[in-house]
Amino acid sequence: MPGGTAFYCSHAIRHFNDIDYALVTAVGATEMKVVEQLREVGINVTALPSKHSVYFENIYGANPDDRTQRVLAKADPFTASQLKEIDAQIYHLGSLLADDFSLEVIKTLSQKGLIAVDSQGYLRKVRDTHVYPVDWTDKREALQYIHFLKVNEHEMEVLTGLSDPHEAARQLYKWGVKEVLVTLGSMGSLIFNGKEFYRIPAYKPKEVVDATGCGDTYTIGYLYQRVSGAGIEEAGRFAAAMSTLKIEKSGPFSGDKEDVIECIRTAEQMF
């Protein structure tokens, strides 16, 4: 089925009509039908040609926080020249694999707007279809240009060597990140801006149906709120509630702002 950061973020944010959003993606010819489906529901899509599309195989255990992956095909990396006409307040680089966005791309886009990155792709190396955890090669230089960085508890430890979320967030901030988002699964999330730690609860889902795309949903919800003027804690709670609503249904987030607000108001909080 269609998936990945581009798919989950685009379908989530399209339900909020007060934001100007565009997707730039690299896809193979065989997946252009998915691009057309995105356009049909009102998403502004620029599709860059690629020999293949990224093709992931995700296998979940009984615990939705546990996942094993294989990569059966890779897309071509993005280049700075391909993105020179794209102008935005925030550029969310949804890397799926370590070579999707080079240091040059990050530097170039940072001169035009704020950079947001989900670290997961930078920490994935593919060998013979199998995905192996690796450190981010250019992290010490790249993180200087990144405003928003989302990591989970495993990714933060690979990047920093630290297992305590507070210590890891402090280290990432020292390396240049302005807002560090540490997601902790059912234990909620932690956001650090260099001055204060914000402890964000997870909201208990009515049932766990489909965990794929929860991290992307959290990130896009947070960025949507921040660019709309919300504070860090408000944006974090909104993002957490969006993730809960997403996990209750198969496929991408399909609610609206009122659904998110109702979840924040009524759902059981988990820390």
C-alpha positions, -999 to 999 in steps of 0.1 A, spaced: 0 0 0 11 36 -3 31 49 26 61 68 37 66 103 51 52 120 20 20 99 21 13 101 58 22 138 62 2 149 32 -29 130 40 -28 143 76 -23 180 69 -48 181 40 -76 181 66 -65 215 78 -76 242 53 -59 271 70 -24 260 59 -6 263 26 12 230 20 29 214 -9 46 181 -14 78 175 -34 84 138 -39 105 114 -60 86 85 -74 90 59 -101 67 58 -131 48 28 -117 37 49 -87 24 79 -105 -11 67 -99 -6 74 -62 5 110 -71 -27 115 -91 -47 102 -61 -30 128 -39 -38 155 -64 -74 144 -66 -79 151 -29 -65 186 -32 -28 181 -24 -3 202 -44 23 177 -56 55 182 -75 67 147 -86 104 145 -95 113 116 -118 131 86 -103 140 52 -116 122 36 -86 101 45 -56 112 36 -21 96 3 -13 95 -7 24 83 -39 40 72 -34 76 65 -62 100 51 -55 135 51 -77 165 24 -79 192 39 -46 206 32 -18 180 65 -1 191 84 -31 177 90 -32 140 113 -49 115 119 -36 80 133 -44 46 138 -21 17 130 -37 -17 137 -6 -38 152 29 -35 144 63 -50 169 87 -64 183 113 -39 170 149 -40 194 176 -52 196 213 -43 190 223 -79 157 204 -80 144 223 -50 156 259 -59 122 271 -69 105 258 -38 98 285 -12 84 278 23 85 289 59 93 254 70 109 226 49 102 192 64 127 167 50 111 134 54 141 112 47 134 75 44 170 65 38 204 80 47 212 94 12 178 110 4 189 146 14 226 156 13 242 182 35 242 206 5 204 203 3 200 211 40 223 241 38 206 255 7 171 252 21 181 266 55 189 299 38 152 302 28 133 288 58 133 267 89 144 231 84 125 202 101 139 167 100 128 133 111 160 115 119 149 80 112 159 80 75 194 93 82 199 63 106 190 36 81 215 18 59 203 -8 34 224 -38 26 208 -67 6 173 -53 13 179 -54 51 178 -22 71 207 -17 95 210 11 121 239 35 114 249 69 128 242 100 108 275 107 89 273 145 87 253 150 119 276 175 136 275 198 106 240 192 95 223 197 129 236 233 129 211 241 102 181 222 116 154 240 137 131 210 144 145 175 149 122 145 157 139 114 172 125 84 191 143 68 221 163 45 199 174 72 174 184 96 201 207 70 215 223 62 182 229 100 175 242 109 210 252 77 228 229 88 256 200 68 269 184 94 290 160 116 269 168 148 288 205 143 284 201 134 247 179 164 240 205 187 257 232 172 235 213 176 203 205 212 213 242 219 219 249 206 184 226 232 169 190 219 169 166 246 181 136 224 190 143 187 199 112 164 198 118 130 215 89 106 210 87 78 235 58 57 221 31 50 247 51 70 272 44 103 255 71 127 242 96 153 254 103 186 237 133 208 245 140 243 232 173 250 251 155 267 280 127 244 291 116 207 289 80 202 279 66 168 289 38 158 265 15 129 274 4 102 250 -33 98 247 -46 63 251 -62 50 219 -96 33 220 -79 4 202 -46 -1 184 -53 -8 147 -23 5 126 8 21 140 25 28 107 29 65 101 24 76 137 57 94 139 50 112 106 16 122 119 31 135 152 57 156 133 33 172 108 8 180 135 35 197 155 48 217 126 13 227 116 6 241 150 40 259 153 37 276 119 1 286 129 14 304 160 9 278 188 33 274 216 55 243 221 33 225 247 1 232 228 17 220 196 30 189 213 -4 179 227 -20 185 194 6 163 177 2 135 203 -36 135 199 -33 133 161 -11 103 165 -36 86 188 -64 92 163 -42 78 135 -33 46 154 -70 39 159 -76 34 122 -59 18 93 -42 42 69 -33 78 74 -49 103 98 -84 111 85 -99 134 112 -101 171 116 -91 198 141 -123 193 161 -115 156 165 -80 164 177 -93 189 203 -119 164 215 -92 137 219 -71 161 240 -102 169 261 -115 134 267 -88 107 262 -69 92 290 -34 106 293 -4 83 296 31 93 307 
